[in-house]
Amino acid sequence: MKHFTTMIERIQKLMAEVSSWSAANAEELEALRIKYLSKKGEISQLFNDFREVPNDQKRQVGQFLNELKVKAQDRLNDLKSGFEGTNCTDADADYSRSAYPVSLGTRHPLSIVKNEIVDIFARLGFTIAEGPEIEDDWHVFESLNFPLEHPARDMQDTFFIEKTPDILLRTHTSSVQSRVMTGTQPPIRIICPGRVYRNEAISYRAHCFFHQVEALYIDKNVSFADLKQALLFFAREMFGEKTEIRLRPSYFPFTEPSAEMDISCNICGGKGCNFCKHTGWVEILGCGMVDPAVLENCGIDSKVYSGYALGMGIERITNLKYQVKDLRMFSENDVRFLEQFKAAY
Ligand code: DAH
């Protein structure tokens, strides 16, 4: 009888204790579990002592004991669900933290640089214009003074889609010039970013698709001096105020005169390095005064209006900014490469 009363009393006492359990965090909860339910815990101890309960009392005591154990486990679960998902009390909660760790994506380096270029020209009053990547021969070549059979067409190896009528993948964003000029009368001041395609073998320095930004300004009395001023502004905004520019005469069918622009190498500061082939200068874009024949092709009176155009490869500018040695990195989507641009704008 002695066993029976003491066991029942001990169980009742523990039942009362379990009802008054409270735990504010996971550590306090764990302390309760250890005190009562671990191997040497008070409830487990009762199970050990249960062996000594006389046989005729075992059924009743055993039932009580099991109830106690179930109640204790339920209570632990209830307390746990009260603060699940957090390990802290209200008092030390940091409400400024995000709800869960959000891993931030990164912008593609080409997008970062494209945005920078567009931003700089936007400060000069240029607005974005876009055109299709699948184009017709007239917008890519014919209107821009590349007549059929003209050798200048060979400068850009073209992917053709249909032969008659000639539908192709645009080889340069200059096609957006003719698209806009045929639909709008000056003043026109546009900046045209986009992807272009050329049938070239893929290597570390060439790809069958890449990206360009084109700028076009048409108005009354636009001169080469305006072009030069815009170029200098762009170069210094993009590469720093110490940057120098130099214009070399060149040839493009749609501009007359045409030029290529070099900037003082921003990697060695013009002293000469591998990147600039020890010349101190790197070529970054083509430009010129829009050929009057192009204006006429697009329905703009070349006796009233003049304008300049320029075009550059975004990959090239990005290489100058970030020294990416292999062009293919831009299209392989390797997160180890892309994640390095986390901090960039
Ligand atoms: N479209 C030329 C190319 O892809 C680049 C270019 C040169 C664009 C001179 C222009 C320009 O607008 O004036 O090689």
Residues whose N, C-alpha, C, O or C-beta is under 5 A from the ligand:
A	BS01	DAH	T171 H172 S174 A215 F252 T255 G286 C287 G288 A309 L310 G311
